[in-house]
């Protein structure tokens, strides 16, 4: 089942069901007005949503319409909680190596995780608005999950049953702002720009044999200005899968339905698959050549993030965004 939020005058959009091939959609507001409402009442509404999805895929539903990825918001246009991890230690290790820092042993014991701004997310094909190119504008292509209510001290094995939906992320990072913030010892705020999620969120069964219950075993493909930046394998070098990220987040609290958890930048130790962020490519240039050559984004640049199944079909639709200057 694939779900999306059609843009409306309300902040949370209107829930729609999308066909498996992303060609058609149908309103689901008679079942659940918004995705947040659906996740909060998942056991009650999932059978009805599944029935609607099956009928849509069979071409046997009234009121369907052409699905336009540019007309949807992020699946959750805003969320009560957005937690982003750093599950791919190959990313952390390379970025730290470029600045002459070792990776502490503690990073192998518990995942890094921060609580991001979640009062609004941009649409998957809305522009990334930034006030200055000098801030070092970068992308971070990731996988994310949406949970139902999760109890405190949830074990990794128990956590798997709380993963209701999967989607992709472009988590904009402002690399020249981040260091000063981290040096204060109090985490990110201004160093993180707007966040966008894929046009659709999918139930794990849509991923078939590519989902092991806590991670996806498929490449995540990124293009910058129509040139491929990389297709690292999301199931490889994933040191902390989503079950462990959930367990970490519930160490001291419960999670409410609609919590989004990100994997962090997808990254492989084998760099031949390319990159899911510019800073990692720049870090490798520093290590190998002594200086970074790849520039951060300029206004007018475009980024595209997408994941394809074994047959080359887009699973989540594309995050396709232009970097634009703030107009005042």
Helices and strands as residue ranges (DSSP letters): E 2-6, E 14-18, E 24-27, H 35-40, H 42-57, E 65-66, G 69-71, E 72-73, E 82-85, H 89-98, G 105-108, E 113-115, E 128-130, G 133-135, E 137-138, E 141-147, H 156-159, G 160-162, E 163-174, H 175-183, E 192-197, E 201-202, G 204-210, E 221-224, E 227-230, H 242-249, E 260-262, G 271-273, H 278-289, E 302-306, E 319-325
